[in-house]
Amino acid sequence: MDFFESTGKVAIGSRLRMLTDKVTEDASQIYKLYDIDMQPKWFPVFYSLSKGEGKTITELAKAIGHSHPSVSKIISEMLQRGYVLEKKDKTDGRRNVVSLSKKGQEVAVKIQDQLIDVNAAIEELSAQTRNKLWEAIGEWEFLLEQKTLLRRVMEKKKDRDSINVEIIDYQPKYQEIFKALNEEWISTYFTMEDADYKALDNPQGYILDKGGYILIALYNGEPLGVCALIKMDDNEYDYELAKMAVSPKAQGKNIGFMLASAVLERAKSLGASKVYLESNTILKPAINLYNKLGFQKVAGKPTPYTRCNIQMEYIMK
């Protein structure tokens, strides 16, 4: 086990697989010990069928937490061994119901002594440990159901990448990247419009000179994200969050969230009470981001953009 001691928790998958292989190998030998012709992978299906009436493959898959194809394959193997029967459902001819055959029922009786002894062995093993594996597995399964390991690693990656992100104020040297990033994402999903060119060709006059701000996200010193806070001539809203774009090569680094958060903080420092934005619902990641930040959908207002089909507001806390 020196390998696992040196690698630590990052090799959890390999270690669990080794433990599973070891237990499965023993399980095969245990069936032989009790003169039972059974493959370990069949047991969840066999046990479920031994406890009641017949079930469809869909019902079995749901009951034991396996995929439909996996259960279907197991049923095919058990049919060949003569352990199960498959027949049409009397109430719905489109469904096949699986049940234990006479041979399967005989095995269900025969296996009882084995189950008693296996349970006693597991109890003995648990009594010799400080950590209860069975309870721990249940806890891990519950937690991973709430949030997968992949999702957790993605979040840690974002946190680590965020360390290399710096949010700074706009400078004239960033005008080209401000326009290029926005043109790139707009052209990917929509068509550039007159209102886009007004802001992107002249950010100084259209945004900054009117009391607005532009923030730039640097990743390892390279400008890869932009976002504007535009002063609104509106009795209801103080500023608009707009022209947010992140380079495709910086996706997944939390830059959009950091930019939008920084823009909202800037609005708050300026005494704003509400911030407005316009977007389109096909931009699911963006809409999810706005929801995460606390924006709420509002009734439509006149807009210069034909692509806009959703408008949202953020109320300062």
Buried (B, 14 or more C-beta within 10 A) or exposed (E): EEEBEEEEEEBEEEBEEEEEEEEEEBBEEBBEEBEEEBBBBBBBBBBBBBEEEBBBBEBBBEBBEBEEEBBBEBBEBBBEBEBBBBEEEEEEEEEBBBBBBEBBBEBBEEBEEBEEEBEEEEEEEEEEEEEEEEEEEEEEEEEEEEEEEEEEEEEEEBEEBBEEBEBEEBEEEBBEBBBBBBBEBBEEEBEEBEBBEBBBEBBEEBBBEEBBBBBBBBBEEEBBBBBBBBBBEEEEBBBBBBBBBBBEEBEEBBBBBBBBBBBBEBBBEEEBEBBBBBBBEEBEEBBEBBEEBBBEEBEEEEEEBEBBEBBBBBEEE
